[in-house]
Amino acid sequence: MNFADNWARVFVVITFLTLGESQIIGGIVPNLIAFGLFLGAIGYFASTGKMAEMFGWKRK
């Protein structure tokens, strides 16, 4: 894990914390935005971490 991965994780946590209140109050649009960010974060970390090595996705 490199320096950029750490900052990406910090960014994701801060984003989820700031959108946390609007999910309850705002309705469907903030929920869809947060869900998209959540899926994007899962995809990013799956494609850059140990899961990528397991599936052979990592560039050599």
N, C-alpha and C positions, 0 to 999 in steps of 0.2 A: 504494500500500500504506500503510495507516495503522498507528497505534500498536497497535490491538487485533490486527491480523494478525500483527505481530511477536511479541506475547506468546502468541498461539495457537500459533505455530510452536514457540516455546520449550517450551510445555506439551506439545506432541506429542512433541518430541524427548526430554524428560525422562520422559514416560510410556513411550516405547519402550525407553529405557535401563533403566528400573526393571523392566519386564516381560521384559527380554531373558533373564535367568537362569531365570525361572520357565517360560518357553516350553519350554526343553529338559527341565527337571526335572519340571514339573507334568503334562504330558500334553495331552489334547485340549482341555480347558476353557480354560486360559490361551491356547492357540493360537487358539481361536475368539474370545476377548475381544480379543486383539491384532489379529487379522485384521479384526474389526469396527471397532476404532479406526483401523486403517490405511485401510479403505475410507471411513470417515467423514471422515478428514483429506483424502483425495483428493477426495471430493465437496465438502467445504467450500472447499478452495482452488480447485477447478475452477469452482465457482459464484460465487466472489468475485474472481477474477483476470482475466487476459487471455483465458482460455478462455471466460469468460462474455460478455465483449465480443464475441468472435468469433462466438458463437452467438446474440448478441442477447438474452441473459438479464438483462443488467444494467439496473437501473431508471434511468430518466433524470430 
